[in-house]
Structures are given as structure tokens and as C-alpha cells.
């Protein structure tokens, strides 16, 4: 039981660090990440777009962290990532979105 809790804690802290890295990458790419409640009548994930001249990535705040990671990976993976430094581990994480 204790081992399972430790794995969960390790996983959630790893996911939180990864989310922070993705948010930092978005900022370096000129994309503002905003966590909002998205209306119930459509898919509740998030999307990248432009609003009032600003690049904005909306993510549904009700999503668990694993789903937030998926949204950021999917949307940032569509951008030109060659002009910014990305750690090898983060680049590999993003590449899985492009391949899949």
C-alpha cells in the first residue's frame, strides 16, 4: 500500500514538473496558456488559437493533470519548435504527439 502511494506521489510530481515545462515552452513561443471552464456542449479539452491578436491556448480547468498534459502536448506539438531550446526529454515527449 505504501509503495503504491509513493508511486502515485512520484507520478503526480513528475506530471506537475512536466506541465510546468510545457507552460514555460508555451511562453517562450509567445503562447499564453489559460485554464478556463469550457462549455459543456462540446469536447472539453482545449485548443490553440488567436484572440485579439494574442496566441492563446485554452485548457479546460476541470481536466486532470494527465489530460492537461495531453492538450498542451498536442497543441504545442503542432508549432515550429526548432527556434527554441527544448530539453531532450521534453522534445521526446512532444515528438510522441507528432508521431501519434
Jmol script that loads the backbone (N, CA, C; Angstrom):
load data "model"
ATOM      1  N   UNK A   1       0.828  -1.193   0.000  1.00  0.00           N
ATOM      2  CA  UNK A   1       0.000   0.000   0.000  1.00  0.00           C
ATOM      3  C   UNK A   1       0.872   1.256   0.000  1.00  0.00           C
ATOM      4  N   UNK A   2       1.909   1.259   0.825  1.00  0.00           N
ATOM      5  CA  UNK A   2       2.805   2.408   0.899  1.00  0.00           C
ATOM      6  C   UNK A   2       3.538   2.606  -0.422  1.00  0.00           C
ATOM      7  N   UNK A   3       3.949   1.525  -1.076  1.00  0.00           N
ATOM      8  CA  UNK A   3       4.655   1.606  -2.350  1.00  0.00           C
ATOM      9  C   UNK A   3       3.755   2.228  -3.405  1.00  0.00           C
ATOM     10  N   UNK A   4       2.480   1.836  -3.431  1.00  0.00           N
ATOM     11  CA  UNK A   4       1.535   2.399  -4.398  1.00  0.00           C
ATOM     12  C   UNK A   4       1.374   3.897  -4.189  1.00  0.00           C
ATOM     13  N   UNK A   5       1.305   4.332  -2.936  1.00  0.00           N
ATOM     14  CA  UNK A   5       1.193   5.766  -2.652  1.00  0.00           C
ATOM     15  C   UNK A   5       2.433   6.515  -3.084  1.00  0.00           C
ATOM     16  N   UNK A   6       3.600   5.931  -2.867  1.00  0.00           N
ATOM     17  CA  UNK A   6       4.846   6.574  -3.289  1.00  0.00           C
ATOM     18  C   UNK A   6       4.898   6.696  -4.812  1.00  0.00           C
ATOM     19  N   UNK A   7       4.493   5.665  -5.538  1.00  0.00           N
ATOM     20  CA  UNK A   7       4.479   5.728  -6.995  1.00  0.00           C
ATOM     21  C   UNK A   7       3.526   6.807  -7.486  1.00  0.00           C
ATOM     22  N   UNK A   8       2.349   6.903  -6.851  1.00  0.00           N
ATOM     23  CA  UNK A   8       1.383   7.923  -7.227  1.00  0.00           C
ATOM     24  C   UNK A   8       1.944   9.308  -6.966  1.00  0.00           C
ATOM     25  N   UNK A   9       2.584   9.494  -5.828  1.00  0.00           N
ATOM     26  CA  UNK A   9       3.178  10.792  -5.497  1.00  0.00           C
ATOM     27  C   UNK A   9       4.295  11.128  -6.480  1.00  0.00           C
ATOM     28  N   UNK A  10       5.143  10.135  -6.815  1.00  0.00           N
ATOM     29  CA  UNK A  10       6.208  10.367  -7.783  1.00  0.00           C
ATOM     30  C   UNK A  10       5.639  10.737  -9.139  1.00  0.00           C
ATOM     31  N   UNK A  11       4.607  10.033  -9.547  1.00  0.00           N
ATOM     32  CA  UNK A  11       3.978  10.273 -10.839  1.00  0.00           C
ATOM     33  C   UNK A  11       3.342  11.651 -10.887  1.00  0.00           C
ATOM     34  N   UNK A  12       2.633  12.034  -9.837  1.00  0.00           N
ATOM     35  CA  UNK A  12       1.968  13.337  -9.855  1.00  0.00           C
ATOM     36  C   UNK A  12       2.973  14.481  -9.790  1.00  0.00           C
ATOM     37  N   UNK A  13       4.072  14.318  -9.064  1.00  0.00           N
ATOM     38  CA  UNK A  13       5.078  15.385  -9.031  1.00  0.00           C
ATOM     39  C   UNK A  13       5.810  15.464 -10.375  1.00  0.00           C
ATOM     40  N   UNK A  14       6.042  14.304 -11.014  1.00  0.00           N
ATOM     41  CA  UNK A  14       6.655  14.299 -12.341  1.00  0.00           C
ATOM     42  C   UNK A  14       5.726  14.990 -13.344  1.00  0.00           C
ATOM     43  N   UNK A  15       4.425  14.687 -13.275  1.00  0.00           N
ATOM     44  CA  UNK A  15       3.459  15.319 -14.170  1.00  0.00           C
ATOM     45  C   UNK A  15       3.393  16.823 -13.932  1.00  0.00           C
ATOM     46  N   UNK A  16       3.446  17.243 -12.684  1.00  0.00           N
ATOM     47  CA  UNK A  16       3.408  18.678 -12.369  1.00  0.00           C
ATOM     48  C   UNK A  16       4.641  19.386 -12.925  1.00  0.00           C
ATOM     49  N   UNK A  17       5.810  18.751 -12.808  1.00  0.00           N
ATOM     50  CA  UNK A  17       7.037  19.342 -13.372  1.00  0.00           C
ATOM     51  C   UNK A  17       6.932  19.431 -14.890  1.00  0.00           C
ATOM     52  N   UNK A  18       6.435  18.387 -15.510  1.00  0.00           N
ATOM     53  CA  UNK A  18       6.281  18.354 -16.954  1.00  0.00           C
ATOM     54  C   UNK A  18       5.291  19.425 -17.424  1.00  0.00           C
ATOM     55  N   UNK A  19       4.206  19.584 -16.693  1.00  0.00           N
ATOM     56  CA  UNK A  19       3.240  20.627 -17.030  1.00  0.00           C
ATOM     57  C   UNK A  19       3.896  22.001 -16.949  1.00  0.00           C
ATOM     58  N   UNK A  20       4.686  22.230 -15.923  1.00  0.00           N
ATOM     59  CA  UNK A  20       5.409  23.499 -15.793  1.00  0.00           C
ATOM     60  C   UNK A  20       6.372  23.730 -16.945  1.00  0.00           C
ATOM     61  N   UNK A  21       7.048  22.678 -17.390  1.00  0.00           N
ATOM     62  CA  UNK A  21       7.966  22.805 -18.528  1.00  0.00           C
ATOM     63  C   UNK A  21       7.205  23.141 -19.803  1.00  0.00           C
ATOM     64  N   UNK A  22       6.056  22.512 -19.999  1.00  0.00           N
ATOM     65  CA  UNK A  22       5.245  22.801 -21.188  1.00  0.00           C
ATOM     66  C   UNK A  22       4.703  24.230 -21.153  1.00  0.00           C
ATOM     67  N   UNK A  23       4.289  24.686 -19.980  1.00  0.00           N
ATOM     68  CA  UNK A  23       3.804  26.061 -19.849  1.00  0.00           C
ATOM     69  C   UNK A  23       4.942  27.053 -20.126  1.00  0.00           C
ATOM     70  N   UNK A  24       6.149  26.733 -19.658  1.00  0.00           N
ATOM     71  CA  UNK A  24       7.307  27.584 -19.943  1.00  0.00           C
ATOM     72  C   UNK A  24       7.640  27.607 -21.423  1.00  0.00           C
ATOM     73  N   UNK A  25       7.548  26.462 -22.067  1.00  0.00           N
ATOM     74  CA  UNK A  25       7.778  26.388 -23.508  1.00  0.00           C
ATOM     75  C   UNK A  25       6.750  27.237 -24.249  1.00  0.00           C
ATOM     76  N   UNK A  26       5.498  27.132 -23.856  1.00  0.00           N
ATOM     77  CA  UNK A  26       4.449  27.930 -24.489  1.00  0.00           C
ATOM     78  C   UNK A  26       4.785  29.415 -24.380  1.00  0.00           C
ATOM     79  N   UNK A  27       5.205  29.838 -23.211  1.00  0.00           N
ATOM     80  CA  UNK A  27       5.554  31.246 -23.002  1.00  0.00           C
ATOM     81  C   UNK A  27       6.697  31.668 -23.927  1.00  0.00           C
ATOM     82  N   UNK A  28       7.724  30.816 -24.056  1.00  0.00           N
ATOM     83  CA  UNK A  28       8.851  31.143 -24.940  1.00  0.00           C
ATOM     84  C   UNK A  28       8.424  31.199 -26.401  1.00  0.00           C
ATOM     85  N   UNK A  29       7.354  30.493 -26.734  1.00  0.00           N
ATOM     86  CA  UNK A  29       6.830  30.509 -28.103  1.00  0.00           C
ATOM     87  C   UNK A  29       5.822  31.635 -28.316  1.00  0.00           C
ATOM     88  N   UNK A  30       5.587  32.426 -27.279  1.00  0.00           N
ATOM     89  CA  UNK A  30       4.641  33.536 -27.405  1.00  0.00           C
ATOM     90  C   UNK A  30       3.191  33.110 -27.284  1.00  0.00           C
ATOM     91  N   UNK A  31       2.949  32.007 -26.597  1.00  0.00           N
ATOM     92  CA  UNK A  31       1.596  31.485 -26.409  1.00  0.00           C
ATOM     93  C   UNK A  31       1.236  31.607 -24.934  1.00  0.00           C
ATOM     94  N   UNK A  32       0.115  32.244 -24.662  1.00  0.00           N
ATOM     95  CA  UNK A  32      -0.360  32.330 -23.275  1.00  0.00           C
ATOM     96  C   UNK A  32      -1.271  31.140 -23.001  1.00  0.00           C
ATOM     97  N   UNK A  33      -0.995  30.406 -21.926  1.00  0.00           N
ATOM     98  CA  UNK A  33      -1.829  29.277 -21.513  1.00  0.00           C
ATOM     99  C   UNK A  33      -2.814  29.788 -20.470  1.00  0.00           C
ATOM    100  N   UNK A  34      -4.097  29.495 -20.711  1.00  0.00           N
ATOM    101  CA  UNK A  34      -5.131  29.936 -19.790  1.00  0.00           C
ATOM    102  C   UNK A  34      -6.041  28.763 -19.460  1.00  0.00           C
ATOM    103  N   UNK A  35      -6.239  28.531 -18.173  1.00  0.00           N
ATOM    104  CA  UNK A  35      -7.112  27.450 -17.708  1.00  0.00           C
ATOM    105  C   UNK A  35      -8.476  28.051 -17.410  1.00  0.00           C
ATOM    106  N   UNK A  36      -9.471  27.640 -18.180  1.00  0.00           N
ATOM    107  CA  UNK A  36     -10.824  28.177 -18.081  1.00  0.00           C
ATOM    108  C   UNK A  36     -11.822  27.030 -18.036  1.00  0.00           C
ATOM    109  N   UNK A  37     -13.021  27.331 -17.597  1.00  0.00           N
ATOM    110  CA  UNK A  37     -14.101  26.347 -17.673  1.00  0.00           C
ATOM    111  C   UNK A  37     -14.692  26.441 -19.067  1.00  0.00           C
ATOM    112  N   UNK A  38     -14.594  25.355 -19.806  1.00  0.00           N
ATOM    113  CA  UNK A  38     -15.088  25.321 -21.182  1.00  0.00           C
ATOM    114  C   UNK A  38     -16.514  24.778 -21.160  1.00  0.00           C
ATOM    115  N   UNK A  39     -17.375  25.353 -21.984  1.00  0.00           N
ATOM    116  CA  UNK A  39     -18.797  24.985 -22.025  1.00  0.00           C
ATOM    117  C   UNK A  39     -18.980  23.482 -22.187  1.00  0.00           C
ATOM    118  N   UNK A  40     -20.051  22.993 -21.628  1.00  0.00           N
ATOM    119  CA  UNK A  40     -20.354  21.566 -21.632  1.00  0.00           C
ATOM    120  C   UNK A  40     -20.813  21.034 -22.983  1.00  0.00           C
ATOM    121  N   UNK A  41     -21.219  21.884 -23.925  1.00  0.00           N
ATOM    122  CA  UNK A  41     -21.852  21.411 -25.153  1.00  0.00           C
ATOM    123  C   UNK A  41     -20.879  20.945 -26.231  1.00  0.00           C
ATOM    124  N   UNK A  42     -19.635  20.861 -25.940  1.00  0.00           N
ATOM    125  CA  UNK A  42     -18.659  20.385 -26.908  1.00  0.00           C
ATOM    126  C   UNK A  42     -17.591  19.577 -26.205  1.00  0.00           C
ATOM    127  N   UNK A  43     -16.580  19.180 -26.967  1.00  0.00           N
ATOM    128  CA  UNK A  43     -15.465  18.466 -26.331  1.00  0.00           C
ATOM    129  C   UNK A  43     -14.802  19.364 -25.289  1.00  0.00           C
ATOM    130  N   UNK A  44     -14.569  18.831 -24.129  1.00  0.00           N
ATOM    131  CA  UNK A  44     -13.989  19.618 -23.046  1.00  0.00           C
ATOM    132  C   UNK A  44     -12.500  19.359 -22.934  1.00  0.00           C
ATOM    133  N   UNK A  45     -11.727  19.848 -23.836  1.00  0.00           N
ATOM    134  CA  UNK A  45     -10.281  19.673 -23.679  1.00  0.00           C
ATOM    135  C   UNK A  45      -9.597  21.022 -23.740  1.00  0.00           C
ATOM    136  N   UNK A  46      -9.416  21.535 -24.926  1.00  0.00           N
ATOM    137  CA  UNK A  46      -8.763  22.813 -25.100  1.00  0.00           C
ATOM    138  C   UNK A  46      -8.277  22.941 -26.524  1.00  0.00           C
ATOM    139  N   UNK A  47      -7.818  24.143 -26.855  1.00  0.00           N
ATOM    140  CA  UNK A  47      -7.347  24.387 -28.213  1.00  0.00           C
ATOM    141  C   UNK A  47      -6.492  25.647 -28.256  1.00  0.00           C
ATOM    142  N   UNK A  48      -5.658  25.701 -29.282  1.00  0.00           N
ATOM    143  CA  UNK A  48      -4.787  26.839 -29.529  1.00  0.00           C
ATOM    144  C   UNK A  48      -5.434  27.715 -30.586  1.00  0.00           C
ATOM    145  N   UNK A  49      -5.422  29.002 -30.360  1.00  0.00           N
ATOM    146  CA  UNK A  49      -5.982  29.929 -31.336  1.00  0.00           C
ATOM    147  C   UNK A  49      -5.451  31.330 -31.093  1.00  0.00           C
ATOM    148  N   UNK A  50      -6.019  32.266 -31.806  1.00  0.00           N
ATOM    149  CA  UNK A  50      -5.652  33.671 -31.653  1.00  0.00           C
ATOM    150  C   UNK A  50      -6.888  34.438 -31.223  1.00  0.00           C
ATOM    151  N   UNK A  51      -6.731  35.254 -30.203  1.00  0.00           N
ATOM    152  CA  UNK A  51      -7.833  36.078 -29.718  1.00  0.00           C
ATOM    153  C   UNK A  51      -7.296  37.470 -29.458  1.00  0.00           C
ATOM    154  N   UNK A  52      -7.879  38.452 -30.151  1.00  0.00           N
ATOM    155  CA  UNK A  52      -7.440  39.848 -30.037  1.00  0.00           C
ATOM    156  C   UNK A  52      -5.947  39.994 -30.286  1.00  0.00           C
ATOM    157  N   UNK A  53      -5.466  39.259 -31.290  1.00  0.00           N
ATOM    158  CA  UNK A  53      -4.073  39.359 -31.687  1.00  0.00           C
ATOM    159  C   UNK A  53      -3.094  38.588 -30.811  1.00  0.00           C
ATOM    160  N   UNK A  54      -3.580  37.891 -29.821  1.00  0.00           N
ATOM    161  CA  UNK A  54      -2.718  37.142 -28.906  1.00  0.00           C
ATOM    162  C   UNK A  54      -2.901  35.647 -29.136  1.00  0.00           C
ATOM    163  N   UNK A  55      -1.773  34.923 -29.202  1.00  0.00           N
ATOM    164  CA  UNK A  55      -1.848  33.460 -29.294  1.00  0.00           C
ATOM    165  C   UNK A  55      -2.204  32.923 -27.918  1.00  0.00           C
ATOM    166  N   UNK A  56      -3.264  32.150 -27.895  1.00  0.00           N
ATOM    167  CA  UNK A  56      -3.829  31.700 -26.631  1.00  0.00           C
ATOM    168  C   UNK A  56      -4.126  30.211 -26.701  1.00  0.00           C
ATOM    169  N   UNK A  57      -3.717  29.498 -25.678  1.00  0.00           N
ATOM    170  CA  UNK A  57      -4.025  28.076 -25.551  1.00  0.00           C
ATOM    171  C   UNK A  57      -4.974  27.929 -24.371  1.00  0.00           C
ATOM    172  N   UNK A  58      -6.240  27.646 -24.678  1.00  0.00           N
ATOM    173  CA  UNK A  58      -7.242  27.445 -23.643  1.00  0.00           C
ATOM    174  C   UNK A  58      -7.273  25.976 -23.260  1.00  0.00           C
ATOM    175  N   UNK A  59      -7.281  25.725 -21.980  1.00  0.00           N
ATOM    176  CA  UNK A  59      -7.332  24.361 -21.452  1.00  0.00           C
ATOM    177  C   UNK A  59      -8.446  24.327 -20.411  1.00  0.00           C
ATOM    178  N   UNK A  60      -9.295  23.311 -20.499  1.00  0.00           N
ATOM    179  CA  UNK A  60     -10.377  23.197 -19.528  1.00  0.00           C
ATOM    180  C   UNK A  60      -9.797  22.935 -18.147  1.00  0.00           C
ATOM    181  N   UNK A  61     -10.134  23.790 -17.212  1.00  0.00           N
ATOM    182  CA  UNK A  61      -9.567  23.698 -15.860  1.00  0.00           C
ATOM    183  C   UNK A  61     -10.046  22.467 -15.100  1.00  0.00           C
ATOM    184  N   UNK A  62     -11.140  21.842 -15.561  1.00  0.00           N
ATOM    185  CA  UNK A  62     -11.659  20.666 -14.868  1.00  0.00           C
ATOM    186  C   UNK A  62     -10.924  19.384 -15.248  1.00  0.00           C
ATOM    187  N   UNK A  63     -10.051  19.455 -16.232  1.00  0.00           N
ATOM    188  CA  UNK A  63      -9.318  18.263 -16.661  1.00  0.00           C
ATOM    189  C   UNK A  63      -8.286  17.856 -15.614  1.00  0.00           C
ATOM    190  N   UNK A  64      -8.083  16.561 -15.447  1.00  0.00           N
ATOM    191  CA  UNK A  64      -6.992  16.119 -14.575  1.00  0.00           C
ATOM    192  C   UNK A  64      -5.646  16.469 -15.226  1.00  0.00           C
ATOM    193  N   UNK A  65      -4.605  16.472 -14.448  1.00  0.00           N
ATOM    194  CA  UNK A  65      -3.296  16.898 -14.946  1.00  0.00           C
ATOM    195  C   UNK A  65      -2.840  16.052 -16.134  1.00  0.00           C
ATOM    196  N   UNK A  66      -3.147  14.768 -16.144  1.00  0.00           N
ATOM    197  CA  UNK A  66      -2.727  13.924 -17.266  1.00  0.00           C
ATOM    198  C   UNK A  66      -3.383  14.376 -18.567  1.00  0.00           C
ATOM    199  N   UNK A  67      -4.630  14.780 -18.511  1.00  0.00           N
ATOM    200  CA  UNK A  67      -5.322  15.269 -19.704  1.00  0.00           C
ATOM    201  C   UNK A  67      -4.812  16.658 -20.103  1.00  0.00           C
ATOM    202  N   UNK A  68      -4.478  17.490 -19.127  1.00  0.00           N
ATOM    203  CA  UNK A  68      -3.894  18.802 -19.431  1.00  0.00           C
ATOM    204  C   UNK A  68      -2.574  18.621 -20.181  1.00  0.00           C
ATOM    205  N   UNK A  69      -1.777  17.651 -19.729  1.00  0.00           N
ATOM    206  CA  UNK A  69      -0.516  17.354 -20.419  1.00  0.00           C
ATOM    207  C   UNK A  69      -0.790  16.978 -21.874  1.00  0.00           C
ATOM    208  N   UNK A  70      -1.823  16.177 -22.091  1.00  0.00           N
ATOM    209  CA  UNK A  70      -2.167  15.763 -23.442  1.00  0.00           C
ATOM    210  C   UNK A  70      -2.565  16.925 -24.324  1.00  0.00           C
ATOM    211  N   UNK A  71      -3.328  17.865 -23.780  1.00  0.00           N
ATOM    212  CA  UNK A  71      -3.751  19.042 -24.551  1.00  0.00           C
ATOM    213  C   UNK A  71      -2.538  19.897 -24.914  1.00  0.00           C
ATOM    214  N   UNK A  72      -1.684  20.188 -23.937  1.00  0.00           N
ATOM    215  CA  UNK A  72      -0.509  21.002 -24.223  1.00  0.00           C
ATOM    216  C   UNK A  72       0.417  20.294 -25.200  1.00  0.00           C
ATOM    217  N   UNK A  73       0.612  19.004 -25.029  1.00  0.00           N
ATOM    218  CA  UNK A  73       1.481  18.257 -25.946  1.00  0.00           C
ATOM    219  C   UNK A  73       0.923  18.297 -27.355  1.00  0.00           C
ATOM    220  N   UNK A  74      -0.370  18.055 -27.501  1.00  0.00           N
ATOM    221  CA  UNK A  74      -0.997  18.052 -28.820  1.00  0.00           C
ATOM    222  C   UNK A  74      -0.880  19.419 -29.496  1.00  0.00           C
ATOM    223  N   UNK A  75      -1.219  20.468 -28.788  1.00  0.00           N
ATOM    224  CA  UNK A  75      -1.261  21.805 -29.393  1.00  0.00           C
ATOM    225  C   UNK A  75       0.135  22.384 -29.617  1.00  0.00           C
ATOM    226  N   UNK A  76       1.033  22.238 -28.647  1.00  0.00           N
ATOM    227  CA  UNK A  76       2.392  22.762 -28.828  1.00  0.00           C
ATOM    228  C   UNK A  76       3.156  21.942 -29.855  1.00  0.00           C
ATOM    229  N   UNK A  77       2.833  20.655 -29.964  1.00  0.00           N
ATOM    230  CA  UNK A  77       3.486  19.794 -30.942  1.00  0.00           C
ATOM    231  C   UNK A  77       3.207  20.196 -32.381  1.00  0.00           C
ATOM    232  N   UNK A  78       2.184  21.002 -32.585  1.00  0.00           N
ATOM    233  CA  UNK A  78       1.835  21.479 -33.928  1.00  0.00           C
ATOM    234  C   UNK A  78       2.644  22.710 -34.344  1.00  0.00           C
ATOM    235  N   UNK A  79       3.332  23.314 -33.400  1.00  0.00           N
ATOM    236  CA  UNK A  79       4.068  24.554 -33.672  1.00  0.00           C
ATOM    237  C   UNK A  79       5.486  24.259 -34.138  1.00  0.00           C
ATOM    238  N   UNK A  80       6.128  25.288 -34.699  1.00  0.00           N
ATOM    239  CA  UNK A  80       7.536  25.192 -35.092  1.00  0.00           C
ATOM    240  C   UNK A  80       8.379  25.265 -33.822  1.00  0.00           C
ATOM    241  N   UNK A  81       8.946  24.162 -33.449  1.00  0.00           N
ATOM    242  CA  UNK A  81       9.709  24.077 -32.202  1.00  0.00           C
ATOM    243  C   UNK A  81      11.211  24.175 -32.419  1.00  0.00           C
ATOM    244  N   UNK A  82      11.632  24.405 -33.631  1.00  0.00           N
ATOM    245  CA  UNK A  82      13.060  24.428 -33.951  1.00  0.00           C
ATOM    246  C   UNK A  82      13.758  25.697 -33.470  1.00  0.00           C
ATOM    247  N   UNK A  83      13.027  26.755 -33.231  1.00  0.00           N
ATOM    248  CA  UNK A  83      13.670  28.029 -32.887  1.00  0.00           C
ATOM    249  C   UNK A  83      13.894  28.236 -31.389  1.00  0.00           C
ATOM    250  N   UNK A  84      13.466  27.272 -30.574  1.00  0.00           N
ATOM    251  CA  UNK A  84      13.669  27.396 -29.130  1.00  0.00           C
ATOM    252  C   UNK A  84      14.361  26.145 -28.597  1.00  0.00           C
ATOM    253  N   UNK A  85      15.120  26.342 -27.522  1.00  0.00           N
ATOM    254  CA  UNK A  85      15.756  25.191 -26.890  1.00  0.00           C
ATOM    255  C   UNK A  85      14.692  24.416 -26.124  1.00  0.00           C
ATOM    256  N   UNK A  86      14.699  23.105 -26.310  1.00  0.00           N
ATOM    257  CA  UNK A  86      13.822  22.204 -25.575  1.00  0.00           C
ATOM    258  C   UNK A  86      14.698  21.054 -25.086  1.00  0.00           C
ATOM    259  N   UNK A  87      14.583  20.735 -23.818  1.00  0.00           N
ATOM    260  CA  UNK A  87      15.388  19.630 -23.281  1.00  0.00           C
ATOM    261  C   UNK A  87      15.083  18.357 -24.068  1.00  0.00           C
ATOM    262  N   UNK A  88      16.051  17.458 -24.164  1.00  0.00           N
ATOM    263  CA  UNK A  88      15.819  16.214 -24.903  1.00  0.00           C
ATOM    264  C   UNK A  88      14.602  15.429 -24.399  1.00  0.00           C
ATOM    265  N   UNK A  89      14.401  15.370 -23.097  1.00  0.00           N
ATOM    266  CA  UNK A  89      13.263  14.624 -22.548  1.00  0.00           C
ATOM    267  C   UNK A  89      11.939  15.271 -22.957  1.00  0.00           C
ATOM    268  N   UNK A  90      11.872  16.591 -22.901  1.00  0.00           N
ATOM    269  CA  UNK A  90      10.644  17.287 -23.283  1.00  0.00           C
ATOM    270  C   UNK A  90      10.416  17.169 -24.788  1.00  0.00           C
ATOM    271  N   UNK A  91      11.484  17.253 -25.559  1.00  0.00           N
ATOM    272  CA  UNK A  91      11.366  17.102 -27.018  1.00  0.00           C
ATOM    273  C   UNK A  91      10.830  15.709 -27.366  1.00  0.00           C
ATOM    274  N   UNK A  92      11.297  14.683 -26.652  1.00  0.00           N
ATOM    275  CA  UNK A  92      10.813  13.322 -26.879  1.00  0.00           C
ATOM    276  C   UNK A  92       9.326  13.216 -26.528  1.00  0.00           C
ATOM    277  N   UNK A  93       8.927  13.830 -25.417  1.00  0.00           N
ATOM    278  CA  UNK A  93       7.524  13.831 -25.004  1.00  0.00           C
ATOM    279  C   UNK A  93       6.656  14.477 -26.087  1.00  0.00           C
ATOM    280  N   UNK A  94       7.103  15.587 -26.622  1.00  0.00           N
ATOM    281  CA  UNK A  94       6.359  16.283 -27.680  1.00  0.00           C
ATOM    282  C   UNK A  94       6.348  15.486 -28.974  1.00  0.00           C
ATOM    283  N   UNK A  95       7.438  14.800 -29.283  1.00  0.00           N
ATOM    284  CA  UNK A  95       7.527  14.025 -30.517  1.00  0.00           C
ATOM    285  C   UNK A  95       6.488  12.910 -30.537  1.00  0.00           C
ATOM    286  N   UNK A  96       6.167  12.365 -29.383  1.00  0.00           N
ATOM    287  CA  UNK A  96       5.144  11.321 -29.325  1.00  0.00           C
ATOM    288  C   UNK A  96       3.796  11.839 -29.774  1.00  0.00           C
ATOM    289  N   UNK A  97       3.512  13.124 -29.582  1.00  0.00           N
ATOM    290  CA  UNK A  97       2.251  13.700 -30.048  1.00  0.00           C
ATOM    291  C   UNK A  97       2.255  13.837 -31.558  1.00  0.00           C
ATOM    292  N   UNK A  98       3.396  14.178 -32.124  1.00  0.00           N
ATOM    293  CA  UNK A  98       3.507  14.357 -33.567  1.00  0.00           C
ATOM    294  C   UNK A  98       3.389  13.012 -34.271  1.00  0.00           C
ATOM    295  N   UNK A  99       4.029  11.998 -33.704  1.00  0.00           N
ATOM    296  CA  UNK A  99       4.008  10.666 -34.312  1.00  0.00           C
ATOM    297  C   UNK A  99       2.645   9.995 -34.172  1.00  0.00           C
ATOM    298  N   UNK A 100       1.996  10.228 -33.031  1.00  0.00           N
ATOM    299  CA  UNK A 100       0.732   9.540 -32.738  1.00  0.00           C
ATOM    300  C   UNK A 100      -0.406  10.327 -33.160  1.00  0.00           C
TER     301      UNK A 100
END
end "model"
wireframe off; spacefill off
backbone 0.3
color backbone group
